Amino acid sequence: MTFDIVTIFPAMIAQALAAGVLGRAIERGLLNVTVRDLRDFTTDRHRVVDDVPYGGGPGMVLKPDPIFRALDAIELERGERGRPSAVILTSPQGARFTQADAKRLSGLESVVVLCGRYEGVDERVRERVTEELSIGDYVLTGGELPALVIVDAVARNVPGVVGDEDSVTHDSFSRGLLDFPQFTRPQEITTRHAGVAGVRGGGQVLSVPDVLLSGNHAEIRRWRKREALARTLARRPDLLVGATLDEEEREILLELQKEEGRMKKLEAQKVGE
Ligand code: SAM
C-alpha cells in the first residue's frame, strides 16, 4: 500500500515512521510511504506556502497552488495507475476517524494525506479532496500528528504489517468491543508507592487472575469474553449497539446487564433508606 503525505514539516513525519512496526513494514516493502515537502511545490524564491486570509482576521492560510502542484506531481508519478484511491484532508471539521475507516482505507491501493497548518487550507483545496477526517474534537497546531495517527491505524490493518494478525482482530473496536485486560510476568507484584489503586504506603499485592494461570483454554476464552463485554458495558456502552457478538457473548452480555440492573436497584434502595 502506498501513502503520500504532504506537509511543511517532513522531518516530523519521517522520524515517527522510522520506528517500530511501521518502520519494519516500510523496510520490508509492505508499505511505501513518501513524505512530500510542500515547499518543494512553491515557485517563488522564498518558498512561501501561506498567505493572509481574504476578508481579514487572525493567522495565515495555506495557499492552494502549492497543494495542487503537489497533487499533480503525485498523479504524474503514478502514471498509468491514475489518480490515488483517496485524498484525505486532515481537519478538525472532518468526519471522526474510526477503526472502521482504518479498516476500509487499508483496502485501498494508495492514499494521500494533506497536513494543514495555521488557520487551515484555502477552501478550494477541498475540490481535490475525497474525504476530510478529524482525529477528535480538539484543535492541534497542524495535520502532521493526525496524518501519523491515520497512517498508523490504517497500516496495522494491511496484511503482514502486524506480525500476528490475531492481535489486530482482538484489538479494541475491531468487533465493536473494547479489548480484554492483559497481564504478563511477574505473577505477583507488590506496590511500593502511594496512589496506586488508591493504596497509601504501598505493600498491596497485585496478582494475575487465577483463570489465566489455569491452563484451561475454554475458561480463559470465556473469561476474556466476559471482561471485554463488562469493560465495554461500563466504559463505552454506545459501542454495543453495533457490536458483532456470538451466541456465548450475547448470553454473557445478558447476564452482565441483569447484574447491572440488580446493582442499580440496590443502590437506589440504599439512597431511599
Ligand atoms: N482554523 C481551523 C478550524 O478551526 O477548523 C483549525 C486549523 S488547525 C490550527 C491547523 C491544521 O491542523 C488543520 O488544518 C488540520 O490539518 C490540523 N488539525 C488540527 N486539529 C485536527 C484534528 N482534530 N483532526 C485532524 N486534523 C487536525
Residues whose N, C-alpha, C, O or C-beta is under 5 A from the ligand:
A	BS01	SAM	T90 S91 P92 Q93 L114 C115 G116 R117 Y118 E119 G120 V121 L133 S134 I135 G136 Y138 V139 L140 T141 G142 G143 P146
